[in-house]
Structures are given as C-alpha cells and as structure tokens.
C-alpha cells in the first residue's frame, strides 16, 4: 500500500518537474 502511494507521489512529482522544464524551455 505504502509502496504504491510512494510510486504515485513520485510520478506526480516527476510530471510537475517535467511541466516546469517544458515551460522554461518554451519561454526561453
């Protein structure tokens, strides 16, 4: 249970980071 939650949270964190990077590159 905790393992799955950890994976989901990490996936959300990664998507947020990727979104921020894409926005940064787009504004560049």
C-alpha positions, 0 to 999 in steps of 0.5 A, spaced: 500 500 500 505 504 502 509 502 496 504 504 491 502 511 494 510 512 494 510 510 486 504 515 485 507 521 489 513 520 485 510 520 478 506 526 480 512 529 482 516 527 476 510 530 471 510 537 475 518 537 474 517 535 467 511 541 466 516 546 469 522 544 464 517 544 458 515 551 460 522 554 461 524 551 455 518 554 451 519 561 454 526 561 453 
